[in-house]
Amino acid sequence: GFGNLVSKIKASRITETRQIKILDADPDLGKIADALKDENVKVGIDLSECTKLKSLPSNCFMNCISLTKITISEEVKEIGTYAFNNCSSLESINLPKGITVIEEFTFNGCSKLNNIVIPNGVTTIGTAAFENCTSLTEIKIPVSVLSIGEDEYDFMSYWTFRGCTGLTKVTAPCRFKNNENFKNCFGDQYSKISFEYEHTFTGKKAECDCGEDTKSF
C-alpha cells in the first residue's frame, strides 16, 4: 500500500538512489508526490505499469526535489502545466509517444535534467517549458512542432529555453530558421549554440516549408 511506499521512500537516504516501481494501475499521484519532497532522499519512480493513468495533472510533481528519474506509462497522453516544475534532482524522464503538447513551465527549474527526447507528434512547446534546465547540452525539436514559446501574456512569451546555460547544440525544423521569436526562446545562450535545421514538407514535395527548393537534396 501507499504507507509502505512512503516508508520505502523515506528509508532511502542521500547515499543511495532507490528505484521504486508502482504496480497500481491507477495510483494516487498526490500521495506519491508528497513523499518526494525531502532533500535527503533520492528516488526513481517507475509508472510504466500504471495503465489506467491517462494524464499527469498540472503541478502533480512540482517541487518533488527527491525525484531523480521517472518512467511514465505510454498510456499517458497529457502532461499538465508545471507538472515537474522545480524538480531540481530530476535527471531522466521519458515522454510517451502520444503526447502532443509540452505545456508551459513543465520542466522549468529541472537543473539536473541532462537528456530528454521530444516525441515526433508533439506540435506545441509552451513558454518556459525548459527554462533553467542548466544541464541540458543538446536538444532535438521534431519536425512535427509548429509552435514554440507562444503565450497569452506577452511578457512571458518565448522563454522556452531561457537560462539553459549548458545548451550547445539544437536540431530544429527549418520553419524556425531566421525566426526572431525562435531566437528569443534561447535568451543569451543563442549565440553559443550550434543549430542544425531539418527540412519539412506540407505542400509541394520539391519545396520545403522554409521556401527552399530541395530538389538537390
Solvent accessible surface area in square Angstrom, and as a share of the most:
residue,aa,sasa,rsa
1,G,88,0.85
2,F,50,0.21
3,G,55,0.53
4,N,98,0.50
5,L,15,0.08
6,V,42,0.24
7,S,68,0.44
8,K,98,0.42
9,I,0,0.00
10,K,115,0.49
11,A,60,0.46
12,S,0,0.00
13,R,108,0.40
14,I,103,0.52
15,T,128,0.74
16,E,87,0.39
17,T,69,0.40
18,R,91,0.33
19,Q,115,0.51
20,I,15,0.08
21,K,103,0.43
22,I,11,0.05
23,L,137,0.68
24,D,69,0.36
25,A,33,0.26
26,D,83,0.43
27,P,10,0.06
28,D,64,0.33
29,L,16,0.08
30,G,43,0.41
31,K,106,0.45
32,I,0,0.00
33,A,5,0.04
34,D,105,0.55
35,A,7,0.05
36,L,0,0.00
37,K,99,0.42
38,D,49,0.25
39,E,115,0.52
40,N,68,0.35
41,V,1,0.00
42,K,37,0.16
43,V,0,0.00
44,G,1,0.01
45,I,4,0.02
46,D,37,0.19
47,L,0,0.00
48,S,43,0.28
49,E,81,0.36
50,C,0,0.00
51,T,70,0.41
52,K,136,0.58
53,L,12,0.06
54,K,110,0.47
55,S,46,0.30
56,L,1,0.01
57,P,75,0.47
58,S,54,0.35
59,N,81,0.41
60,C,18,0.11
61,F,0,0.00
62,M,57,0.25
63,N,64,0.33
64,C,0,0.00
65,I,46,0.23
66,S,0,0.00
67,L,0,0.00
68,T,14,0.08
69,K,90,0.38
70,I,1,0.01
71,T,43,0.25
72,I,3,0.01
73,S,3,0.02
74,E,85,0.38
75,E,69,0.31
76,V,0,0.00
77,K,104,0.44
78,E,118,0.53
79,I,9,0.04
80,G,15,0.14
81,T,34,0.20
82,Y,67,0.26
83,A,0,0.00
84,F,0,0.00
85,N,15,0.08
86,N,64,0.33
87,C,0,0.00
88,S,38,0.25
89,S,8,0.05
90,L,0,0.00
91,E,76,0.34
92,S,45,0.29
93,I,13,0.06
94,N,48,0.25
95,L,14,0.07
96,P,0,0.00
97,K,157,0.67
98,G,29,0.28
99,I,2,0.01
100,T,71,0.41
101,V,50,0.29
102,I,5,0.03
103,E,60,0.27
104,E,50,0.22
105,F,20,0.08
106,T,2,0.01
107,F,1,0.00
108,N,21,0.11
109,G,16,0.15
110,C,0,0.00
111,S,40,0.26
112,K,100,0.42
113,L,0,0.00
114,N,78,0.40
115,N,90,0.46
116,I,10,0.05
117,V,108,0.62
118,I,10,0.05
119,P,12,0.08
120,N,110,0.56
121,G,29,0.28
122,V,0,0.00
123,T,52,0.30
124,T,44,0.26
125,I,0,0.00
126,G,9,0.08
127,T,1,0.00
128,A,0,0.00
129,A,0,0.00
130,F,0,0.00
131,E,15,0.07
132,N,67,0.34
133,C,0,0.00
134,T,57,0.33
135,S,41,0.27
136,L,0,0.00
137,T,74,0.43
138,E,97,0.44
139,I,8,0.04
140,K,112,0.47
141,I,0,0.00
142,P,10,0.06
143,V,55,0.31
144,S,27,0.18
145,V,0,0.00
146,L,111,0.55
147,S,24,0.15
148,I,8,0.04
149,G,0,0.00
150,E,110,0.49
151,D,24,0.12
152,E,147,0.66
153,Y,115,0.44
154,D,126,0.65
155,F,147,0.61
156,M,32,0.14
157,S,19,0.12
158,Y,42,0.16
159,W,57,0.20
160,T,0,0.00
161,F,0,0.00
162,R,89,0.33
163,G,25,0.24
164,C,0,0.00
165,T,91,0.53
166,G,23,0.23
167,L,0,0.00
168,T,76,0.44
169,K,77,0.33
170,V,0,0.00
171,T,18,0.11
172,A,0,0.00
173,P,0,0.00
174,C,3,0.02
175,R,56,0.20
176,F,15,0.06
177,K,88,0.37
178,N,123,0.63
179,N,54,0.27
180,E,112,0.50
181,N,68,0.35
182,F,4,0.02
183,K,56,0.24
184,N,81,0.42
185,C,0,0.00
186,F,0,0.00
187,G,27,0.26
188,D,139,0.72
189,Q,16,0.07
190,Y,64,0.24
191,S,99,0.64
192,K,137,0.58
193,I,16,0.08
194,S,66,0.43
195,F,42,0.17
196,E,91,0.41
197,Y,60,0.23
198,E,58,0.26
199,H,52,0.23
200,T,8,0.04
201,F,98,0.41
202,T,114,0.66
203,G,57,0.55
204,K,157,0.66
205,K,186,0.79
206,A,36,0.28
207,E,83,0.37
208,C,3,0.02
209,D,53,0.27
210,C,46,0.27
211,G,47,0.46
212,E,72,0.32
213,D,89,0.46
214,T,10,0.06
215,K,158,0.67
216,S,107,0.69
217,F,161,0.67
